[in-house]
Amino acid sequence: MKERSIIEMTISLLLLASIFFVVERVLGKGRKQPIFRKGWVTDVIYWFATPLLTKNLVRFALIAPLLLLVAAQVTDVEALKSMKYTGFGPLSRQPLWLQAIQVYIIGDFMGYWSHRLFHRGRWWPFHAVHHSTEELDWLGSLRVHPINDLVNKLAQATPILLLGYHPLVTASSAVFLTFYAIFLHANVNWDFGPLRSIIATPVFHRWHHSKEREAWDKNFAGLFPVWDIVFGTYYMPKGRYPENFGIHEEMPKGYLGQLIAPFRWKRNS
């Protein structure tokens, strides 16, 4: 079973690599950097290690709120196992497309605040792992510490499931948002023109990864920049593109070192 998973992940990685080769090298004209840039091996290890080694953490992120529903007698274990649970309350009786719109809005709102949380205090070292990529491209999106991954998923899935939305909508939105997050890291200078303040773009998110002082702690939203606009964290200067990426703190280059690092250092004040 594990061998099959590795084969499937390898095929998926090669497919993504093919897609983003076209996006970054043919369609887009972003920052010049080699295909096999610094840190690419570490990021590939994350691709395989995250689902294989942290799948139980991710599973917990989805099961925990469902267990709360079982404890509240909203549903039962059998209904969950047989996938007969379809949500509860008035929100679950809406058409699935309408639920999907609301799930994206709520999920992105919660993601905005959990993202801001990881830029503070003892949370930052875990998120600094993600920001440590110095030559940012689509592959850099894979570099996420397990603690960061778990908290983000809990923050987004818990309120959605506890509000009664259909779990199928929650799961399907996660697939789209995962792919979109990869796209946001792509090495292209795309800002979608008049839509630049409506939908998150690669330029929007790459500014978030910039080491430039004016870009620190900006552009936290994963889908709708309106949250950054409303809460004063929006940064999208016209005619300029982010160039300088990474963090100011020291970070090990290898996968195991990055897993351990957040427990050993504090953010410089």
Residue pairs with C-beta under 8 A, 6 or more apart in sequence:
2 52
5 51
5 52
6 48
6 52
9 47
9 48
9 51
13 44
13 47
16 138
16 182
17 139
20 137
20 138
20 139
20 182
20 186
21 35
23 138
23 183
23 186
23 188
24 30
24 137
24 138
24 186
24 187
24 188
25 35
27 188
28 186
28 187
28 188
28 189
28 190
29 188
29 189
30 137
30 186
30 187
30 188
30 189
30 202
30 241
31 135
31 136
31 187
31 241
31 243
33 135
33 137
33 187
37 135
37 137
38 134
38 135
39 132
39 133
39 134
39 135
39 140
39 143
39 253
40 139
42 143
42 253
42 254
42 255
42 258
43 133
43 139
43 140
43 142
43 143
44 139
44 142
45 255
46 142
46 143
46 144
46 255
47 142
49 255
50 142
50 144
50 146
50 149
51 58
53 146
54 146
54 149
54 150
57 146
57 149
57 150
58 149
58 150
58 153
60 150
61 150
61 153
61 154
61 157
62 153
62 157
62 161
62 171
64 154
64 158
65 154
65 157
65 158
65 161
65 162
66 75
66 80
66 85
66 161
66 167
68 162
69 75
69 88
69 161
69 162
70 76
70 77
70 80
74 88
75 85
75 88
79 85
85 167
86 92
86 166
86 167
86 168
87 99
87 164
87 165
87 166
87 167
88 164
89 163
89 164
90 164
91 99
91 102
91 163
91 164
91 165
92 99
92 164
92 165
92 166
94 102
96 166
96 168
96 169
99 165
99 166
99 169
100 169
100 172
100 173
102 165
103 160
103 165
103 169
103 170
103 173
104 173
104 177
104 223
105 224
106 159
106 160
106 163
107 156
107 160
107 173
107 177
108 221
108 222
108 223
108 224
108 227
109 227
110 155
110 156
110 159
111 152
111 155
111 156
111 221
111 222
111 223
112 220
112 221
112 222
112 227
112 228
112 231
113 155
114 151
114 152
114 155
114 156
115 127
115 152
115 220
115 221
115 222
116 217
116 220
116 233
117 123
117 151
118 124
118 126
118 127
118 148
118 151
119 127
119 217
119 220
121 267
122 266
124 267
125 261
125 262
125 263
125 265
125 266
125 267
126 145
126 147
126 148
126 262
127 145
127 148
128 247
128 249
128 251
128 262
128 267
129 143
129 144
129 145
129 148
129 251
129 258
129 261
129 262
130 143
130 144
130 145
130 148
131 209
131 245
131 246
131 247
132 143
132 246
132 247
132 251
132 258
133 140
133 143
133 209
133 245
133 246
134 245
134 246
135 245
136 185
136 187
136 206
136 209
136 245
137 185
137 186
137 187
138 182
138 183
138 185
138 186
138 187
139 185
140 185
140 209
141 181
141 182
141 184
141 185
142 182
143 258
145 258
145 259
145 262
146 259
147 262
153 174
157 170
157 174
160 170
161 167
161 170
177 222
177 223
180 200
180 222
180 223
181 222
183 202
184 200
184 201
184 202
184 204
184 205
184 206
184 222
185 202
185 205
185 206
185 209
186 202
187 202
188 202
189 202
189 203
189 241
190 201
190 202
190 203
191 201
191 202
191 203
191 204
191 236
192 198
192 199
192 201
195 201
196 203
196 204
196 225
196 236
197 225
197 226
197 229
197 234
197 236
198 224
198 225
198 226
199 223
199 224
199 225
200 219
200 221
200 222
200 223
200 224
200 225
203 236
203 241
203 242
204 219
204 225
204 236
205 219
205 222
206 241
206 242
206 245
207 215
207 218
207 219
207 235
207 236
207 242
208 215
208 218
208 219
208 220
209 242
209 245
209 246
210 242
210 243
210 244
210 245
211 244
211 245
211 246
211 247
211 248
212 242
212 244
214 235
215 235
215 242
217 233
218 228
218 233
218 234
218 235
219 225
219 228
219 233
219 234
219 235
219 236
220 227
220 228
220 233
221 227
221 228
225 234
225 236
227 233
228 234
228 235
248 268
249 265
249 267
249 268
250 265
251 258
251 261
252 258
252 260
252 261
